Amino acid sequence: MAQEFVQARIKGDKVVVFLKPTCPYCVLAKDVLSKYSFKAGHLEFIDISGRDNMGAIQDYLQQITGARTVPRVFIGEECIGGGSDVEGLDKSGKLEGMLQKIGALQ
């Protein structure tokens, strides 16, 4: 179930962030991404904290990304890491190019 849940969301040309709202790195990733003007439907924040299958989702994220921690940030089907990774890509100017490449920005 967790695999299907994750795979159904990371398809296509959008950015998906699996997060827990109380996590400071999740807040960081959300803040960085919120600076960009996304086209409607191209940015999705998924709060896994209240889900019955939260542990299974994190187990599956570990399988496919190498890390069980949140946030896990995907651009399309590629995981670009967590909060610090998103911040680093933004500061280096690479994040905007990645977002433009998939056509997510207005």
Secondary structure by P-SEA (a helix, b strand, c coil): caaaaaaacccccbbbbbcccccaaaaaaaaaaaccccccccbbbbbcccccaaaaaaaaaaacccccccccccccccccccaaaaaaaaaaaaaaaaaaaacccc
